[in-house]
Amino acid sequence: MMKPSTLVRLAAVGLAVTAIAACTPRTPADTGAGNAVPPAGNDQYTDNSAGPVSGGAIGAAAPGSEQDFVVNVGDRVYFDLDSYAIRPEAYPRMDAQVAWLQRYPQVTVRIEGNADERGTREYNLALGARRAESVRSYLVERGVSAGRIDTISYGKERPIAAGSNEEAWARNRNAHTAIVSGAAR
């Protein structure tokens, strides 16, 4: 039979391991995506988010902070090849961005349009600009002041995923909503 002190130590170690695992960012492998392209219906595929954080979690994002926006709302939406139309599965994320921006009216953002590496520099800059403008228009049409939103296109110049394969290309076809000012620190 184990001593009570040994049981307490084992329980503490188990609790610590569970807490650390809960704070570890998820990767495509964790979600079962493996090397697959993010499915058309999987708007939640992000590279900079550990997923929703509860208010009492260790390391929880401060309300109104950039981390709050990234983790609890989502700062990136993805597009189909050669398209700047916002996919229907991105609407919940876009609506969450609208709600968050309305909750924090002092925040200004920059929508950064991106494209994958295929195509000419000029084509990808134009496509990135149209993607950024699509997101901006969506936000403005739902009540976010146009004066709080700037847009820029990076075309294929700032990829978030390295590689020349479908997975990398799918991740690089995005619009990123970046907090410029006004967020809590």
C-alpha positions as CSV (number, residue, x, y, z in Angstrom):
1,M,0.0,0.0,0.0
2,M,1.2,3.5,-0.9
3,K,1.9,6.1,1.7
4,P,-0.5,9.1,1.8
5,S,2.4,11.5,1.0
6,T,3.3,9.4,-2.1
7,L,-0.3,9.6,-3.3
8,V,-0.4,13.4,-2.8
9,R,2.9,13.8,-4.8
10,L,1.5,11.6,-7.6
11,A,-1.7,13.6,-7.7
12,A,0.3,16.9,-7.8
13,V,2.4,15.7,-10.6
14,G,-0.7,14.5,-12.5
15,L,-2.3,17.9,-12.0
16,A,0.8,19.7,-13.2
17,V,1.0,17.6,-16.3
18,T,-2.7,18.2,-17.1
19,A,-2.3,22.0,-16.6
20,I,0.8,22.1,-18.9
21,A,-1.0,20.0,-21.6
22,A,-4.0,22.4,-21.4
23,C,-1.7,25.4,-22.1
24,T,0.2,23.9,-25.0
25,P,-0.7,25.3,-28.4
26,R,-2.5,22.9,-30.7
27,T,-0.9,21.9,-34.0
28,P,-2.5,20.4,-37.1
29,A,-1.3,17.0,-35.9
30,D,-3.2,17.5,-32.6
31,T,-6.4,18.1,-34.4
32,G,-6.0,15.1,-36.7
33,A,-5.3,17.3,-39.7
34,G,-1.8,15.8,-40.3
35,N,-0.5,17.2,-43.5
36,A,-3.9,17.8,-45.0
37,V,-5.0,21.1,-46.4
38,P,-7.3,23.0,-43.9
39,P,-10.8,21.7,-44.9
40,A,-13.0,24.3,-46.5
41,G,-15.3,24.1,-43.5
42,N,-12.4,24.5,-41.0
43,D,-12.1,28.3,-40.5
44,Q,-10.7,27.6,-37.0
45,Y,-7.3,26.5,-38.4
46,T,-5.0,29.1,-37.0
47,D,-1.3,29.2,-36.4
48,N,-1.2,31.6,-33.5
49,S,-3.9,30.5,-31.2
50,A,-4.2,27.9,-28.4
51,G,-8.0,28.1,-28.8
52,P,-10.6,29.5,-26.5
53,V,-9.4,30.3,-23.0
54,S,-11.8,30.3,-20.0
55,G,-11.8,33.3,-17.7
56,G,-10.2,31.4,-14.9
57,A,-7.5,29.6,-16.8
58,I,-3.9,30.1,-16.0
59,G,-2.5,32.6,-18.5
60,A,-6.0,33.7,-19.6
61,A,-6.0,36.7,-21.9
62,A,-6.9,40.1,-20.4
63,P,-10.3,41.3,-21.7
64,G,-9.7,43.9,-24.5
65,S,-6.1,42.8,-25.1
66,E,-4.6,41.8,-28.4
67,Q,-4.2,38.3,-26.9
68,D,-7.9,38.2,-26.0
69,F,-8.7,39.0,-29.7
70,V,-6.3,36.4,-31.1
71,V,-7.2,33.6,-28.7
72,N,-10.9,34.1,-28.0
73,V,-12.1,35.7,-31.3
74,G,-9.6,34.7,-34.0
75,D,-7.5,37.1,-36.1
76,R,-7.3,35.3,-39.4
77,V,-9.7,34.0,-42.1
78,Y,-8.8,31.9,-45.0
79,F,-9.7,32.1,-48.7
80,D,-10.1,29.7,-51.6
81,L,-7.6,29.7,-54.5
82,D,-7.8,32.9,-56.6
83,S,-10.7,34.1,-54.5
84,Y,-11.4,37.1,-52.3
85,A,-14.9,36.0,-51.3
86,I,-15.3,35.3,-47.6
87,R,-16.3,31.7,-47.2
88,P,-19.6,31.1,-45.3
89,E,-17.8,29.1,-42.6
90,A,-15.8,32.2,-41.8
91,Y,-18.9,34.2,-40.9
92,P,-18.9,33.2,-37.2
93,R,-15.3,34.4,-36.8
94,M,-16.1,37.6,-38.7
95,D,-19.2,38.2,-36.5
96,A,-17.1,37.6,-33.4
97,Q,-14.6,40.2,-34.7
98,V,-17.5,42.7,-35.2
99,A,-18.8,42.0,-31.6
100,W,-15.3,42.3,-30.1
101,L,-14.6,45.6,-32.0
102,Q,-17.9,47.0,-30.9
103,R,-17.2,46.1,-27.3
104,Y,-13.8,47.9,-27.5
105,P,-14.5,51.0,-29.6
106,Q,-11.0,52.5,-28.9
107,V,-9.3,49.7,-30.8
108,T,-8.1,50.3,-34.4
109,V,-7.1,47.5,-36.7
110,R,-5.2,46.8,-40.0
111,I,-6.5,44.1,-42.3
112,E,-3.5,42.4,-44.0
113,G,-4.3,40.6,-47.2
114,N,-2.1,37.7,-48.1
115,A,-1.7,35.2,-51.0
116,D,0.2,32.0,-51.6
117,E,3.4,32.0,-53.5
118,R,1.9,31.0,-56.9
119,G,1.3,33.8,-59.4
120,T,3.1,37.0,-60.1
121,R,4.0,39.5,-57.4
122,E,1.6,42.0,-59.0
123,Y,-1.3,39.6,-59.2
124,N,-0.8,38.5,-55.6
125,L,-0.6,42.1,-54.3
126,A,-3.9,42.9,-56.1
127,L,-5.5,39.7,-54.7
128,G,-4.3,40.4,-51.2
129,A,-5.8,43.9,-51.4
130,R,-9.1,42.5,-52.5
131,R,-9.1,40.0,-49.6
132,A,-8.3,42.7,-47.1
133,E,-11.0,44.9,-48.6
134,S,-13.5,42.0,-48.4
135,V,-12.9,41.7,-44.6
136,R,-13.0,45.5,-44.1
137,S,-16.3,45.7,-46.0
138,Y,-17.8,42.9,-43.9
139,L,-16.8,44.7,-40.7
140,V,-18.0,48.1,-41.8
141,E,-21.4,46.7,-43.1
142,R,-22.0,45.3,-39.7
143,G,-21.4,48.5,-37.8
144,V,-17.6,48.9,-37.2
145,S,-16.5,52.5,-38.1
146,A,-14.6,52.6,-41.3
147,G,-12.2,55.1,-39.7
148,R,-11.0,52.4,-37.3
149,I,-9.9,50.0,-40.1
150,D,-6.9,50.3,-42.5
151,T,-6.0,47.7,-45.1
152,I,-2.7,46.6,-46.7
153,S,-1.7,43.9,-49.1
154,Y,1.4,41.8,-48.5
155,G,0.6,39.6,-51.5
156,K,3.0,36.6,-51.2
157,E,5.7,38.5,-49.3
158,R,4.8,37.5,-45.8
159,P,3.8,33.8,-45.7
160,I,2.8,32.2,-42.4
161,A,3.6,28.7,-43.6
162,A,6.8,27.6,-45.3
163,G,6.6,25.2,-48.1
164,S,5.4,24.7,-51.6
165,N,2.5,22.3,-51.0
166,E,-1.3,22.5,-50.7
167,E,-1.2,22.8,-46.9
168,A,1.2,25.8,-47.0
169,W,-0.6,27.4,-49.8
170,A,-4.0,27.1,-48.0
171,R,-2.6,28.7,-44.9
172,N,-1.0,31.5,-46.8
173,R,-4.3,32.5,-48.5
174,N,-5.7,34.6,-45.7
175,A,-6.6,38.0,-44.3
176,H,-5.1,38.8,-40.9
177,T,-6.8,41.3,-38.6
178,A,-4.0,43.0,-36.7
179,I,-4.6,45.2,-33.7
180,V,-2.9,48.6,-34.3
181,S,-3.8,50.5,-31.2
182,G,-6.2,50.9,-28.3
183,A,-6.0,47.3,-26.9
184,A,-5.4,46.7,-23.3
185,R,-1.8,45.6,-22.5
